[in-house]
Amino acid sequence: MAINYDERIPNNVDLSSDRRLKKALEKWQPAFLDWWRSVGPQVFSNKDVYLRTAVSTEPGGWSQFGHVKMPDYRWGVFLGAPEKDRVIPGGDHAGKPVWQEVPGEYRNALKRIIVVQADTEPASVEQQRFLADTAPSLYDCRNLFQVNVEEGRHLWAMVYLLQAYFGRDGREEADALLARRSGNEDTPRILDAFNQPCEDWLTFFSFTTFTDRDGKYQLGSLAESAFDPLSRTCRFMLTEEAHHMFVGETGMERILRRSVELAKLAPNGDARELGGIDFPTVQKWVNHWYTYSLDLFGSEISTNAADYFASGLKGRWQEAKRYEDHSALGQTKAIQQLNNGKVIEVDVPLRNAMNELLRDEYVADCQRVVKKWNRTLSKMDTDFRVELPDRKFHRRQGIYAGAHFDRAGNPIAESEWNAMRDTWLPTADDRAYVKSLMKPVYEPGKMANWIAAPRRGINRQPVEFEYVRTDR
């Protein structure tokens, strides 16, 4: 599945054979570039950045690296290779041939799924557009830009589906994706997490650790879709998404390593004394962004989730590979609910618990990441350990919204929540302190005081490589 870069819009879908679609996408392209210049990265936007570009969708050797100015990045439409004789993985149509066109009865639901996923891609670019102004190193600045350009590429992937398969409605939805703005009161992004400000690098690393990991599992469920073009699109997007989570995981780990070093040097053992990000602050950011990301999976008990699975629009994580029974009928899942102030378990039909099944996979993955961080902390001979709060803590969506729980998931009174909130979640003072540390470091190989150097560079380059040619 080599990618044709000779066309105005790079692609591996033989775009030139569909004149109507090619014309529609070429009409949308200038609007996308205007959006990128307006609310995309605002710092070093015309400097050479060492970026990864896809050249194929086959595993192994699928990308190449080189310096390029971001506005010149070749965004395009790339689908994973088709699977021969692929059948619908799960639901009522399991075992039947996958769809190459959208069935009329599922048109609106499928369009909504694609639009919601698509809306997250430009939203994160908008959230992060000023971050390079305070980059802790050129290595980190480059990683930010790599995430940004690939989120832009993922937007193209979804816009292709909208314009290729949904006619006028799809074209209107594609235009609307460039009209909404993250955090705008009048035209906000669809999901709340993508309207939150991202004004510091602790937030960026938390976001890419937890919120991009939600994206991994959402894309994974769509990769099991009966609509084969969507499945193929998401399979390749998952390849690119892995780097985004790497940026978050390693960024947080570097903050923790530096916190240990500074705490050991500080007279009172507090990294803040020497301009570092202390452990309690890191834990507050984890609490905030992990729980915000839990909300993105939707309600624990959902008829929509059941319908999506039944119709084949979405599947469980690795549905085709991991499950023998693909109907999910006659089965239940125990879900914790609040009843008269107590947490009890209630058996829910499995199809209605599909969101929670996906959230289970996400929680286990996040626990793996935290264990990795804690192994590093253990090796550095410090007692602090990062902990994930219970999934009922600090929820604004789903069956736990409106109730109050401590970090262990125990129900508490509103008065106790109010008394402890500032201990568990970032305060205005915490945010102000972290923001005060955000001073740019643009000398190759140098790092801001509050973060340790990475263990290795990108694409076998040294850490001191000039990842962004700043001309400063």
C-alpha positions as CSV (number, residue, x, y, z in Angstrom):
1,M,0.0,0.0,0.0
2,A,2.5,2.6,-1.2
3,I,1.4,6.2,-1.0
4,N,1.3,8.4,-4.1
5,Y,2.9,11.7,-3.4
6,D,2.7,12.9,-7.0
7,E,-0.9,14.0,-6.5
8,R,-2.0,17.3,-4.9
9,I,-3.5,15.2,-2.1
10,P,-1.2,12.3,-1.2
11,N,-3.2,9.1,-1.1
12,N,-3.3,5.3,-1.5
13,V,-7.0,5.1,-2.4
14,D,-6.6,5.9,-6.2
15,L,-8.2,9.3,-5.7
16,S,-7.6,10.3,-9.3
17,S,-10.1,7.7,-10.4
18,D,-13.0,9.6,-8.7
19,R,-13.1,13.1,-10.1
20,R,-16.1,14.2,-8.0
21,L,-14.4,13.1,-4.7
22,K,-11.0,14.5,-5.8
23,K,-12.6,17.9,-6.6
24,A,-14.4,18.0,-3.3
25,L,-11.3,17.2,-1.3
26,E,-9.2,19.7,-3.3
27,K,-11.8,22.3,-2.5
28,W,-11.6,21.5,1.2
29,Q,-7.8,21.5,1.2
30,P,-7.3,25.4,1.2
31,A,-9.8,25.7,4.1
32,F,-7.8,23.1,6.0
33,L,-4.5,25.0,5.4
34,D,-6.2,28.3,6.4
35,W,-7.3,26.6,9.6
36,W,-3.8,25.2,10.3
37,R,-2.2,28.7,9.8
38,S,-4.9,30.3,12.0
39,V,-5.1,27.9,15.0
40,G,-2.4,25.4,14.4
41,P,1.1,25.7,15.9
42,Q,1.8,29.4,16.2
43,V,5.5,29.1,17.1
44,F,8.2,28.0,14.7
45,S,5.4,27.5,12.2
46,N,7.8,28.2,9.2
47,K,10.9,26.6,10.6
48,D,12.4,23.3,9.5
49,V,11.2,20.5,11.8
50,Y,12.5,16.9,11.9
51,L,9.2,15.1,11.2
52,R,8.1,11.6,10.3
53,T,6.1,11.2,7.1
54,A,4.2,8.1,6.1
55,V,5.4,6.6,2.8
56,S,3.4,3.3,3.0
57,T,0.8,1.6,5.2
58,E,2.6,-1.7,5.4
59,P,4.3,-2.7,8.7
60,G,8.1,-2.0,8.8
61,G,9.7,0.9,7.0
62,W,6.3,2.7,6.6
63,S,7.7,6.1,7.3
64,Q,10.7,8.4,6.6
65,F,12.2,11.3,8.5
66,G,13.4,14.6,7.4
67,H,13.3,18.3,8.1
68,V,10.2,20.0,6.7
69,K,8.3,23.2,7.4
70,M,4.9,22.3,8.9
71,P,2.7,24.2,6.4
72,D,4.5,22.1,3.7
73,Y,3.8,18.8,5.4
74,R,2.0,16.5,3.0
75,W,-1.2,15.6,4.7
76,G,-3.2,12.9,2.8
77,V,-5.5,10.0,2.8
78,F,-4.0,6.7,3.8
79,L,-6.0,3.4,4.4
80,G,-4.5,0.2,5.7
81,A,-4.4,-2.7,3.2
82,P,-7.7,-4.6,2.8
83,E,-8.0,-8.0,4.4
84,K,-9.0,-10.7,1.8
85,D,-12.4,-12.2,2.6
86,R,-12.8,-10.1,5.7
87,V,-16.1,-10.7,7.5
88,I,-18.0,-8.6,10.1
89,P,-16.3,-9.4,13.5
90,G,-19.2,-9.1,15.9
91,G,-22.8,-8.3,16.5
92,D,-26.0,-9.5,14.7
93,H,-24.2,-9.6,11.3
94,A,-21.1,-11.4,12.5
95,G,-19.6,-13.7,9.9
96,K,-21.2,-11.9,6.9
97,P,-19.0,-10.0,4.4
98,V,-18.0,-6.5,5.5
99,W,-19.6,-3.5,3.9
100,Q,-17.8,-1.4,1.3
101,E,-20.7,1.1,1.2
102,V,-22.8,2.5,4.1
103,P,-26.1,0.7,4.6
104,G,-29.0,3.2,4.6
105,E,-30.3,2.0,8.0
106,Y,-27.0,2.8,9.7
107,R,-26.1,6.0,7.8
108,N,-26.9,8.5,10.5
109,A,-25.3,6.5,13.4
110,L,-22.2,5.9,11.4
111,K,-21.9,9.5,10.3
112,R,-22.2,10.6,14.0
113,I,-19.5,8.1,15.1
114,I,-17.1,9.4,12.4
115,V,-17.8,13.1,13.2
116,V,-17.2,12.7,16.9
117,Q,-13.9,10.9,16.3
118,A,-12.9,13.5,13.6
119,D,-13.7,16.4,15.9
120,T,-11.0,15.3,18.4
121,E,-8.2,15.6,15.9
122,P,-8.2,19.4,15.2
123,A,-9.3,20.1,18.8
124,S,-6.0,18.8,20.3
125,V,-4.0,20.8,17.7
126,E,-5.9,24.0,18.8
127,Q,-5.4,23.2,22.5
128,Q,-1.6,22.9,22.0
129,R,-1.0,25.7,19.5
130,F,1.1,27.9,21.8
131,L,3.0,25.2,23.7
132,A,6.2,25.5,21.6
133,D,6.6,29.0,23.1
134,T,7.6,27.3,26.4
135,A,9.1,24.1,25.1
136,P,11.5,22.5,27.6
137,S,13.8,21.4,24.7
138,L,14.0,21.2,21.0
139,Y,13.5,17.4,21.3
140,D,10.2,18.1,23.1
141,C,9.3,20.8,20.6
142,R,9.7,18.4,17.7
143,N,7.6,15.7,19.4
144,L,4.8,18.3,20.0
145,F,4.9,19.1,16.3
146,Q,4.9,15.5,15.3
147,V,1.8,14.9,17.3
148,N,0.2,18.0,15.8
149,V,0.8,17.1,12.1
150,E,-0.4,13.6,12.6
151,E,-3.6,14.8,14.3
152,G,-4.0,16.9,11.2
153,R,-3.5,13.8,9.1
154,H,-6.1,11.9,11.2
155,L,-8.5,14.7,10.5
156,W,-7.9,14.2,6.7
157,A,-8.6,10.4,7.2
158,M,-12.0,11.1,8.7
159,V,-12.9,13.9,6.2
160,Y,-12.2,11.5,3.4
161,L,-14.8,9.1,4.8
162,L,-17.3,11.8,5.2
163,Q,-16.9,13.2,1.7
164,A,-16.5,9.8,0.0
165,Y,-19.5,8.1,1.6
166,F,-22.0,10.7,2.9
167,G,-22.6,13.1,0.0
168,R,-23.7,16.6,0.8
169,D,-24.2,15.8,4.5
170,G,-20.6,14.6,4.6
171,R,-19.3,17.8,2.9
172,E,-21.2,20.0,5.4
173,E,-19.8,18.0,8.3
174,A,-16.3,18.3,6.9
175,D,-16.7,22.1,6.8
176,A,-18.1,22.2,10.4
177,L,-14.9,20.4,11.6
178,L,-13.0,23.5,10.7
179,A,-15.5,25.9,12.1
180,R,-15.6,24.6,15.7
181,R,-12.9,25.8,18.1
182,S,-11.6,24.2,21.2
183,G,-12.8,26.1,24.3
184,N,-15.0,28.5,22.3
185,E,-18.2,29.3,24.2
186,D,-20.3,29.6,21.0
187,T,-18.7,26.9,18.8
188,P,-16.9,24.5,21.2
189,R,-15.6,21.1,20.3
190,I,-18.0,18.2,20.8
191,L,-16.3,16.4,23.8
192,D,-15.5,18.4,27.0
193,A,-11.9,17.1,27.4
194,F,-11.1,18.7,24.1
195,N,-12.3,22.1,25.3
196,Q,-9.9,22.2,28.3
197,P,-6.9,24.5,28.2
198,C,-3.5,23.1,27.6
199,E,-1.1,25.8,28.8
200,D,1.8,23.9,30.2
201,W,3.8,20.8,29.4
202,L,2.7,18.8,32.4
203,T,-0.8,19.1,31.0
204,F,0.5,18.2,27.5
205,F,2.3,15.0,28.8
206,S,-0.8,14.1,30.9
207,F,-3.0,14.6,27.9
208,T,-0.9,12.5,25.5
209,T,-0.6,9.8,28.2
210,F,-4.2,9.5,29.1
211,T,-6.4,11.2,26.5
212,D,-4.5,10.0,23.5
213,R,-4.7,6.5,25.1
214,D,-8.5,6.9,25.1
215,G,-8.1,7.6,21.4
216,K,-6.2,4.3,21.0
217,Y,-9.1,2.3,22.3
218,Q,-11.8,4.3,20.4
219,L,-9.8,3.7,17.2
220,G,-9.4,0.1,18.2
221,S,-13.2,-0.4,18.5
222,L,-13.7,1.3,15.1
223,A,-11.0,-0.9,13.6
224,E,-13.5,-3.8,14.2
225,S,-16.2,-2.0,12.3
226,A,-18.3,-3.8,9.7
227,F,-17.8,-0.7,7.5
228,D,-14.5,-1.7,6.0
229,P,-13.2,1.7,4.8
230,L,-13.5,2.9,8.4
231,S,-11.8,-0.2,9.8
232,R,-8.9,0.2,7.4
233,T,-8.6,3.9,8.2
234,C,-8.4,3.3,11.9
235,R,-5.9,0.5,11.6
236,F,-3.4,2.8,10.1
237,M,-4.2,5.7,12.5
238,L,-3.4,3.3,15.4
239,T,0.1,3.0,13.9
240,E,0.6,6.7,14.1
241,E,-1.1,7.1,17.5
242,A,1.5,4.9,19.2
243,H,4.1,7.7,19.1
244,H,1.7,10.2,20.7
245,M,1.3,8.0,23.7
246,F,5.1,7.4,23.8
247,V,5.5,11.2,24.0
248,G,3.2,11.4,27.0
249,E,4.6,8.3,28.9
250,T,8.2,9.2,28.5
251,G,7.5,12.9,29.2
252,M,5.8,12.1,32.5
253,E,8.6,9.7,33.4
254,R,11.2,12.3,32.8
255,I,9.4,14.8,35.0
256,L,9.3,12.2,37.8
257,R,13.0,11.4,37.4
258,R,13.9,15.0,37.7
259,S,11.6,15.5,40.7
260,V,13.5,12.7,42.5
261,E,16.8,14.4,41.6
262,L,15.7,17.8,42.8
263,A,14.0,16.5,45.9
264,K,17.2,14.8,47.0
265,L,19.1,18.1,46.6
266,A,16.5,20.3,48.2
267,P,17.1,21.2,51.9
268,N,13.5,20.1,52.9
269,G,13.2,17.4,50.3
270,D,10.7,19.4,48.2
271,A,11.4,19.6,44.5
272,R,9.6,23.0,44.4
273,E,12.4,24.5,46.4
274,L,14.7,24.0,43.4
275,G,12.3,24.9,40.7
276,G,11.0,21.4,40.0
277,I,7.5,19.8,39.8
278,D,6.9,18.1,43.1
279,F,5.2,14.6,43.4
280,P,1.9,15.8,44.8
281,T,1.5,18.1,41.8
282,V,2.2,15.4,39.4
283,Q,-0.4,13.2,41.1
284,K,-3.0,15.9,40.9
285,W,-2.5,16.2,37.1
286,V,-2.8,12.4,36.8
287,N,-6.0,12.5,38.8
288,H,-7.5,15.2,36.6
289,W,-6.6,13.9,33.1
290,Y,-7.1,10.2,33.8
291,T,-10.6,10.9,35.1
292,Y,-11.4,13.3,32.3
293,S,-10.3,10.6,29.8
294,L,-12.5,8.0,31.5
295,D,-15.5,10.1,30.7
296,L,-14.7,9.9,27.0
297,F,-15.8,6.3,26.9
298,G,-19.4,7.2,27.5
299,S,-21.9,5.9,30.1
300,E,-21.3,2.6,31.8
301,I,-24.7,1.4,30.8
302,S,-25.6,2.5,27.3
303,T,-28.3,1.5,24.8
304,N,-26.4,3.3,22.1
305,A,-23.3,1.2,22.8
306,A,-25.5,-1.9,22.5
307,D,-26.9,-0.8,19.2
308,Y,-23.5,0.1,17.8
309,F,-22.3,-3.4,18.7
310,A,-25.4,-5.2,17.5
311,S,-25.2,-3.4,14.1
312,G,-21.5,-4.0,13.7
313,L,-20.6,-0.3,13.6
314,K,-18.1,-0.9,16.5
315,G,-16.6,-3.9,18.2
316,R,-14.9,-4.8,21.3
317,W,-11.1,-4.3,21.6
318,Q,-9.6,-6.8,19.1
319,E,-13.0,-8.4,18.6
320,A,-11.9,-10.7,15.7
321,K,-8.8,-12.0,17.5
322,R,-9.7,-12.3,21.1
323,Y,-13.3,-13.6,21.2
324,E,-14.9,-16.9,20.2
325,D,-18.5,-15.8,20.8
326,H,-19.1,-12.7,18.8
327,S,-22.8,-12.2,19.6
328,A,-22.4,-11.1,23.3
329,L,-25.9,-12.3,23.9
330,G,-27.1,-14.1,27.1
331,Q,-24.2,-12.7,29.0
332,T,-23.9,-10.0,31.7
333,K,-21.3,-7.8,33.3
334,A,-21.2,-6.7,36.9
335,I,-21.1,-2.9,37.2
336,Q,-20.8,-1.0,40.4
337,Q,-23.6,1.5,41.0
338,L,-24.5,3.8,43.9
339,N,-27.7,2.8,45.7
340,N,-28.8,4.7,48.8
341,G,-25.3,5.9,49.5
342,K,-23.7,2.5,49.1
343,V,-21.8,0.9,46.2
344,I,-23.4,-2.3,45.0
345,E,-22.8,-4.5,42.0
346,V,-25.5,-4.9,39.4
347,D,-25.5,-7.4,36.5
348,V,-26.0,-5.6,33.2
349,P,-26.6,-7.2,29.8
350,L,-23.2,-7.4,28.2
351,R,-24.2,-5.5,25.1
352,N,-25.3,-2.6,27.2
353,A,-21.9,-2.6,29.0
354,M,-19.8,-2.3,25.8
355,N,-18.5,1.1,26.9
356,E,-17.4,-0.3,30.2
357,L,-15.7,-3.3,28.5
358,L,-13.6,-0.8,26.5
359,R,-12.9,1.3,29.6
360,D,-11.7,-1.9,31.3
361,E,-9.0,-2.3,28.6
362,Y,-8.1,1.3,28.9
363,V,-7.8,1.1,32.7
364,A,-5.5,-1.9,32.5
365,D,-3.3,-0.2,30.0
366,C,-3.0,2.9,32.2
367,Q,-2.1,0.7,35.1
368,R,0.7,-0.8,33.0
369,V,2.0,2.7,32.3
370,V,1.9,3.7,36.0
371,K,3.7,0.5,37.0
372,K,6.4,1.4,34.6
373,W,6.8,4.9,36.1
374,N,6.8,3.4,39.6
375,R,9.6,0.9,38.7
376,T,11.7,3.9,37.7
377,L,10.9,5.6,41.0
378,S,11.8,2.4,42.9
379,K,15.1,2.2,41.2
380,M,15.8,5.8,42.2
381,D,15.3,5.0,45.9
382,T,12.3,7.2,46.6
383,D,9.1,6.3,48.5
384,F,6.6,8.1,46.2
385,R,4.5,6.1,43.8
386,V,2.0,7.3,41.3
387,E,-1.5,6.0,41.8
388,L,-4.5,5.9,39.5
389,P,-7.7,6.9,41.3
390,D,-10.8,4.7,41.2
391,R,-12.9,5.0,38.1
392,K,-15.8,6.5,40.0
393,F,-13.7,9.5,41.2
394,H,-14.2,12.9,39.7
395,R,-16.6,11.9,37.0
396,R,-18.8,14.2,35.0
397,Q,-20.3,11.7,32.6
398,G,-21.9,8.3,33.1
399,I,-23.7,6.8,36.1
400,Y,-21.2,8.3,38.7
401,A,-21.7,11.9,37.5
402,G,-23.2,14.1,40.2
403,A,-22.1,11.9,43.1
404,H,-19.0,12.3,45.2
405,F,-16.3,9.6,45.8
406,D,-12.8,9.7,47.3
407,R,-9.8,8.5,45.3
408,A,-10.4,4.9,46.4
409,G,-14.0,5.0,45.1
410,N,-15.8,5.2,48.4
411,P,-18.9,7.4,48.5
412,I,-18.4,10.6,50.5
413,A,-20.5,13.6,51.4
414,E,-20.3,16.8,49.3
415,S,-18.8,18.6,52.3
416,E,-16.0,16.1,52.5
417,W,-15.4,16.4,48.7
418,N,-15.2,20.2,49.0
419,A,-12.8,19.8,51.9
420,M,-10.5,17.5,50.0
421,R,-10.8,18.7,46.5
422,D,-7.7,20.9,46.6
423,T,-5.7,18.0,47.9
424,W,-6.8,15.7,45.0
425,L,-7.1,18.1,42.0
426,P,-5.0,21.0,40.6
427,T,-5.7,24.4,42.2
428,A,-5.3,27.8,40.7
429,D,-2.1,28.2,42.7
430,D,-0.8,24.8,41.4
431,R,-1.5,25.8,37.8
432,A,0.2,29.2,38.4
433,Y,3.3,27.5,39.8
434,V,3.6,25.0,37.0
435,K,3.0,27.8,34.5
436,S,5.8,29.8,36.1
437,L,8.3,27.1,35.3
438,M,7.4,27.1,31.6
439,K,10.5,28.9,30.1
440,P,11.7,27.9,26.7
441,V,15.0,26.1,26.1
442,Y,16.0,26.2,22.5
443,E,19.7,25.2,22.6
444,P,20.1,21.7,21.1
445,G,20.6,19.1,23.8
446,K,19.7,21.3,26.7
447,M,16.7,20.7,28.9
448,A,14.6,22.9,31.2
449,N,15.4,22.5,34.9
450,W,12.2,20.7,35.7
451,I,12.6,17.8,33.3
452,A,15.2,15.1,32.8
453,A,16.8,14.4,29.4
454,P,15.3,11.6,27.3
455,R,17.2,8.4,27.4
456,R,17.6,8.5,23.6
457,G,16.8,10.6,20.6
458,I,14.3,10.2,17.8
459,N,15.1,7.9,14.9
460,R,18.5,7.0,16.3
461,Q,19.6,10.7,16.3
462,P,21.4,12.0,19.4
463,V,19.5,14.0,22.0
464,E,21.5,17.1,21.0
465,F,20.4,16.8,17.4
466,E,18.9,20.0,15.9
467,Y,15.3,18.7,15.8
468,V,14.0,22.2,15.1
469,R,16.1,24.7,13.1
470,T,15.2,27.8,15.0
471,D,17.8,30.1,13.5
472,R,18.2,31.6,16.9
